[in-house]
């Protein structure tokens, strides 16, 4: 009794379950073939058309919800920003006049741009969204082309083995049709299903040439198509057919070996392109963190005058340059190493993802800078003479919504109605502080220094005394 219970518990899955699974797989394959034949569904629909439509939809949705480029934001909001600055300046002048010379705190303070125009300031991250859209558009196709190429290589190797086995069978006195039918019952690797299809066609009465040519077309390899034509001609010309097929198999193996050697030699160019992209990223990082901070502000004015070069967001420009170079550099790699640009999309995907991560980590400011707050720490309420630097630097503190110091946030500094600040664009340190030197204009009166980071604005007023 115990032996019977042990036998029952050790019994594997029932044959009924296996038959059901097999029947389910066959039904799924049959319906998928019916749908493919009826509607002519191609794999490009899923690897190109649908991803491109999704990418375009993402960009349109982002544009409609207020995401813009930085240059669009600056040009579109220029007049509004000037009006807000003028209004703040006039309000501070009136406040100073009523207080009889200004308060002890110097009129410094902080405000939030969303407090005056709630919900109207666009987000300047459309360029990042476009990068995500490009990745959505090219990743499915790049993965598909990579998989198809690997499958093609396996098919070519398997086909050369198939020809070798066919020649061995023919040496034993078996005709080509019978040889293909016998080989269809064995495992031939990546071409097993195709050989079985050709054998079934021969059993149903198709000629050897038609079945072999149809199989070559289905495999989708130019190399296989060429050698299939040689095999068909050898089979119909007579003579030492087995020897001809054997030589065809050996020649095909030699060609495959040459292709592998060529691919190995060209891999060094892939490494060179990747290293070149890394050098570009490194140079952009050095420029944005070491050189540009030294020449911004008055240094920019000495070099370029009042041409507006100091207002250019070089970090964002470097970011765009690196992303474009990653996209087209990958395509060039595919054209040089594999002969087709589509095979370079996988390199473009890798370069774009890697460079985006590096740029957003080391070069660009945090995308959450739009939620920062700015407060004056010291330097408010100063009085000085026109055209001369103030005695003390202006120090602003940039914090996140939780009140913690916000490091690596770009802050733009300006002074109204006239004057200069040094530097004009500065990045916060680990303590969230920025320090600038203000040089008001030569006219007597009240000047407003404005610090902007994202949507946050910090204001402080200083007074210019008469030289009399």
C-alpha positions in Angstrom: 0.0 0.0 0.0 2.8 2.4 0.8 4.6 1.6 -2.4 1.5 2.5 -4.3 1.1 5.8 -2.5 4.8 6.7 -3.2 4.3 5.9 -6.9 1.3 8.1 -7.0 3.0 11.0 -5.4 6.1 10.7 -7.6 4.1 10.6 -10.8 4.9 13.6 -13.0 2.5 15.8 -14.9 -0.3 13.8 -16.6 -0.3 13.3 -20.4 -3.6 15.2 -20.6 -1.8 18.4 -19.4 1.0 18.0 -21.9 -1.5 17.4 -24.7 -3.5 20.5 -23.7 -0.3 22.6 -23.7 0.7 21.3 -27.1 -2.7 21.9 -28.5 -2.8 25.5 -27.1 0.6 26.3 -28.6 -0.5 24.9 -32.0 -3.7 27.0 -31.9 -1.8 30.2 -31.0 0.6 29.6 -33.8 -2.2 28.9 -36.3 -4.2 32.0 -35.4 -1.1 34.2 -35.5 -0.3 32.9 -39.0 -3.8 33.5 -40.1 -3.7 37.1 -38.8 -0.3 37.7 -40.5 -1.5 36.3 -43.8 -4.8 38.1 -43.7 -3.6 41.6 -42.7 0.0 41.4 -44.0 1.4 42.4 -40.6 5.1 43.1 -40.8 7.6 43.3 -37.9 8.5 46.9 -39.0 5.0 48.0 -37.8 6.1 47.1 -34.2 9.7 48.1 -34.4 9.4 51.4 -36.4 5.9 52.7 -36.9 4.5 52.3 -33.4 7.6 53.6 -31.6 7.9 56.6 -33.9 4.2 57.4 -33.4 4.7 57.1 -29.6 7.7 59.4 -29.7 5.9 62.0 -31.8 2.9 61.8 -29.4 5.2 62.3 -26.4 6.8 65.5 -27.9 3.4 67.0 -28.9 2.0 66.2 -25.5 5.0 67.8 -23.8 4.7 70.9 -26.0 1.0 71.3 -25.3 1.6 71.0 -21.5 4.0 73.9 -21.3 7.4 72.2 -21.9 9.7 74.4 -24.1 13.3 75.0 -25.0 15.4 77.4 -22.8 15.7 79.8 -25.7 12.0 79.8 -26.2 11.4 80.6 -22.6 13.8 83.5 -22.5 12.5 85.0 -25.7 8.8 84.5 -24.9 9.1 85.7 -21.3 11.5 88.6 -21.9 8.9 91.4 -21.8 7.1 89.8 -18.8 10.4 89.6 -16.9 11.3 93.2 -17.6 7.8 94.3 -16.5 8.2 92.3 -13.2 11.7 93.8 -12.6 10.5 97.3 -13.3 7.5 96.9 -10.9 9.8 95.5 -8.2 12.2 98.4 -8.7 9.4 101.0 -8.5 7.9 99.4 -5.4 11.3 99.3 -3.6 11.9 103.0 -4.5 8.6 104.0 -3.0 9.3 101.9 0.1 12.7 103.5 0.5 11.2 107.0 0.0 8.5 106.4 2.6 11.0 105.1 5.1 13.2 108.1 4.7 16.3 106.4 3.4 15.7 102.7 3.7 15.3 100.2 6.5 18.0 98.6 8.4 17.6 95.3 6.7 18.4 96.8 3.4 15.3 95.9 1.6 16.6 92.4 0.8 14.2 89.6 0.4 13.0 86.6 -1.6 10.0 85.9 -3.7 8.7 83.2 -5.9 7.9 83.8 -9.6 4.9 81.5 -9.2 3.5 83.9 -6.6 2.9 86.6 -9.2 2.1 84.5 -12.2 0.9 81.2 -10.9 1.1 78.3 -13.4 2.2 80.4 -16.3 5.9 79.8 -16.4 6.8 77.1 -18.9 9.2 74.3 -18.1 12.5 74.4 -20.1 13.0 70.7 -20.4 11.7 70.0 -23.8 15.2 69.0 -25.0 15.3 66.2 -22.4 11.9 65.0 -23.5 13.0 64.9 -27.1 15.9 62.7 -26.1 13.5 60.3 -24.4 11.4 60.4 -27.5 14.4 59.6 -29.7 15.2 56.6 -27.5 11.7 55.4 -27.6 11.8 55.6 -31.4 15.1 53.9 -32.0 15.5 51.3 -29.2 12.9 48.8 -30.5 14.4 48.9 -34.0 18.0 48.8 -32.8 17.2 45.7 -30.7 15.4 44.0 -33.5 18.2 44.6 -36.0 20.8 43.4 -33.6 18.8 40.2 -32.9 18.1 39.7 -36.6 21.8 40.0 -37.5 22.8 37.5 -34.8 20.1 35.1 -36.1 21.3 35.6 -39.6 24.9 34.6 -38.6 23.7 31.5 -36.9 21.6 30.6 -39.9 24.6 30.9 -42.2 26.7 28.7 -40.0 23.9 26.1 -39.7 23.4 26.1 -43.5 27.0 25.4 -44.1 26.7 22.4 -41.7 23.5 21.4 -43.5 25.4 21.3 -46.8 28.2 19.3 -45.3 25.7 16.7 -44.0 23.8 16.6 -47.3 27.1 15.8 -49.1 27.9 13.0 -46.7 24.5 11.4 -47.3 24.8 11.8 -51.1 28.2 10.0 -50.9 26.3 7.1 -49.4 24.1 6.9 -52.5 21.1 9.0 -51.4 19.7 11.4 -53.9 19.4 15.1 -52.9 15.6 15.1 -52.2 15.8 12.1 -50.0 18.8 13.6 -48.2 16.9 16.8 -47.4 14.0 14.7 -46.1 16.2 12.6 -43.9 18.1 15.7 -42.5 14.7 17.3 -41.7 14.3 14.8 -38.9 17.5 15.9 -37.1 18.4 19.0 -35.2 20.0 21.6 -37.6 20.1 24.5 -35.2 18.7 27.8 -36.5 17.5 26.4 -39.8 15.7 23.3 -38.5 12.2 24.7 -39.2 13.2 25.9 -42.6 14.6 22.6 -43.7 11.5 20.8 -42.4 9.4 23.2 -44.5 11.5 22.5 -47.6 11.2 18.7 -46.9 7.5 19.0 -46.6 7.3 20.8 -49.9 9.3 18.1 -51.6 7.0 15.4 -50.1 4.0 17.3 -51.5 5.6 17.2 -55.0 7.6 20.4 -55.3 10.8 20.2 -57.2 14.2 20.3 -55.4 15.1 23.6 -56.9 11.8 25.3 -55.9 11.9 24.0 -52.4 15.6 25.0 -51.9 15.1 28.4 -53.4 12.1 29.1 -51.3 14.0 28.1 -48.2 16.9 30.4 -49.1 14.4 33.3 -49.6 12.9 32.6 -46.2 16.3 32.5 -44.5 16.9 36.1 -45.8 20.7 35.8 -46.3 22.4 36.8 -49.6 25.2 34.4 -48.8 22.8 31.5 -48.4 20.9 32.5 -51.6 24.2 32.4 -53.6 25.3 29.0 -52.4 21.8 27.6 -52.8 21.9 28.5 -56.4 25.2 26.6 -56.7 23.7 23.5 -55.0 20.7 23.5 -57.3 22.8 23.8 -60.4 25.1 21.0 -59.1 22.1 18.7 -58.4 20.8 19.1 -62.0 24.1 19.0 -63.9 25.0 15.5 -62.6 28.5 14.1 -62.1 30.2 14.3 -58.7 27.3 16.2 -57.1 28.4 15.2 -53.6 31.9 16.6 -54.1 30.5 19.8 -55.5 28.2 20.3 -52.5 31.1 19.5 -50.1 33.2 22.1 -51.8 30.4 24.5 -51.6 30.1 23.9 -47.9 33.8 24.4 -47.3 33.8 27.6 -49.4 30.9 28.9 -47.4 32.7 28.2 -44.1 35.7 30.1 -45.5 33.6 33.1 -46.3 32.0 33.1 -42.9 35.5 32.9 -41.3 36.6 35.9 -43.4 33.6 37.9 -42.3 34.3 37.1 -38.7 37.9 38.2 -39.0 36.8 41.4 -40.7 34.3 42.1 -37.9 37.1 41.5 -35.3 39.4 43.9 -37.1 36.8 46.7 -37.3 35.9 46.5 -33.6 38.9 48.7 -32.9 37.1 51.6 -34.8 34.2 51.1 -32.4 36.5 51.5 -29.5 38.0 54.6 -31.1 34.6 56.2 -31.6 33.6 55.5 -28.0 36.8 57.0 -26.7 36.3 60.1 -28.9 32.8 60.6 -27.4 34.2 60.2 -23.9 36.9 62.9 -24.7 34.2 65.3 -25.9 32.2 64.8 -22.7 35.3 65.3 -20.6 36.2 68.5 -22.4 32.7 69.8 -22.0 32.9 69.0 -18.3 36.2 70.8 -17.8 35.0 73.9 -19.7 31.7 74.1 -17.8 33.3 73.6 -14.3 36.7 75.2 -14.6 37.1 77.6 -17.6 33.6 79.2 -17.9 33.3 80.3 -14.3 36.6 82.2 -14.6 35.5 84.2 -17.6 31.8 84.8 -16.8 30.6 88.1 -15.5 33.1 91.0 -16.1 35.5 88.6 -17.8 32.9 88.0 -20.5 32.4 91.8 -20.9 36.1 92.4 -21.3 36.4 89.7 -23.9 33.1 90.2 -25.9 31.8 93.5 -24.7 28.0 93.9 -24.4 27.2 91.4 -27.1 25.2 89.2 -24.8 27.7 86.3 -24.7 27.6 86.3 -21.0 23.9 85.4 -21.0 24.5 82.2 -23.1 23.8 79.0 -21.3 27.0 77.2 -22.3 26.2 74.1 -20.2 22.9 73.5 -22.1 24.7 74.1 -25.4 27.4 71.5 -24.5 24.6 69.1 -23.6 22.9 69.5 -27.0 26.2 69.1 -28.8 27.0 65.9 -26.9 23.6 64.3 -27.5 23.7 65.1 -31.3 27.2 63.7 -31.5 26.1 60.5 -29.7 23.2 60.0 -32.1 25.1 60.6 -35.4 28.3 59.1 -34.1 26.6 55.8 -33.5 25.1 55.8 -37.0 28.5 56.4 -38.4 29.9 53.5 -36.4 27.3 51.2 -38.0 28.0 52.4 -41.5 31.8 51.9 -41.1 31.9 48.6 -39.2 28.8 46.8 -40.5 28.1 48.5 -43.8 24.6 49.8 -42.9 23.5 52.7 -40.8 20.7 50.8 -39.2 23.2 48.7 -37.4 24.6 51.8 -35.8 21.4 52.6 -33.9 22.4 50.2 -31.1 25.6 52.2 -30.7 23.6 55.5 -30.7 21.3 54.1 -28.0 24.3 53.2 -25.8 26.0 56.5 -26.3 22.9 58.6 -25.8 22.0 56.8 -22.5 25.5 57.0 -21.2 26.1 60.6 -22.2 22.7 61.7 -20.8 23.5 60.2 -17.5 27.0 61.9 -17.4 25.7 65.3 -18.5 22.8 65.4 -16.1 25.1 64.3 -13.3 28.2 66.5 -14.0 27.4 69.2 -16.4 23.8 70.3 -16.2 22.1 71.7 -13.2 19.5 69.7 -11.4 16.1 69.7 -13.1 14.5 70.4 -9.8 16.0 73.9 -9.8 12.6 75.3 -10.8 11.4 74.4 -7.2 14.3 76.2 -5.4 14.0 79.2 -3.1 16.5 82.0 -2.8 17.1 84.2 0.3 19.6 87.0 0.9 22.2 86.1 3.5 24.3 89.3 3.7 25.2 92.4 1.7 21.8 94.2 1.7 21.3 97.8 2.5 24.7 98.9 1.2 25.5 102.4 0.0 28.2 103.2 -2.6 29.3 105.4 -5.4 28.2 105.1 -9.0 30.4 102.9 -11.2 32.4 101.5 -8.3 32.0 98.0 -6.7 30.1 97.7 -3.5 32.3 97.2 -0.4 30.7 93.9 0.5 29.7 91.0 -1.7 26.1 90.0 -2.0 25.5 86.5 -0.6 22.4 84.5 -1.5 21.3 81.1 -0.1 19.6 78.6 -2.4 17.5 75.9 -0.7 15.2 73.1 -1.9 11.5 72.9 -0.9 12.5 71.1 2.3 14.8 74.0 3.4 18.1 72.0 2.7 21.0 73.6 0.8 20.8 73.1 -2.9 24.2 72.4 -4.4 25.2 72.7 -8.1 22.2 75.0 -9.1 22.9 77.7 -11.7 21.9 81.2 -10.5 21.6 84.1 -12.9 22.4 87.5 -11.3 21.5 90.9 -12.8 21.2 94.5 -11.6 18.6 97.2 -12.6 18.2 99.8 -14.0 21.9 99.8 -14.8 25.2 98.3 -13.7 27.1 95.1 -13.7 27.5 92.0 -11.5 30.4 89.6 -11.4 29.8 86.8 -12.2 26.5 86.9 -14.0 25.9 83.2 -13.8 27.2 81.2 -10.9 26.7 77.7 -9.5 26.0 77.1 -5.9 28.5 75.2 -3.7 27.8 72.4 -1.4 26.4 74.8 1.1 23.9 76.3 -1.4 25.5 79.7 -1.3 26.5 82.1 -4.1 28.6 85.2 -3.8 28.6 88.1 -6.3 30.1 91.5 -6.6 27.7 94.3 -7.7 28.7 97.4 -9.5 25.8 99.8 -9.8 25.4 102.5 -12.5 26.7 106.0 -12.2 23.3 107.7 -11.6 22.2 108.4 -8.0 19.3 106.3 -6.7 18.2 102.8 -5.7 19.3 99.8 -7.7 17.8 96.3 -7.5 20.0 93.2 -7.7 18.0 90.1 -8.8 19.1 86.5 -8.4 17.1 83.9 -10.4 17.2 80.1 -10.2 14.4 78.3 -12.0 11.2 79.9 -10.8 12.7 81.3 -7.6 13.8 85.0 -7.5 15.7 86.8 -4.8 15.8 90.6 -4.7 18.0 93.1 -2.8 18.3 96.9 -3.2 21.4 99.1 -2.8 21.7 102.8 -2.9 24.1 105.0 -5.0 25.0 108.3 -3.3 25.9 111.5 -5.0 29.6 112.2 -5.2 29.0 115.9 -4.3 
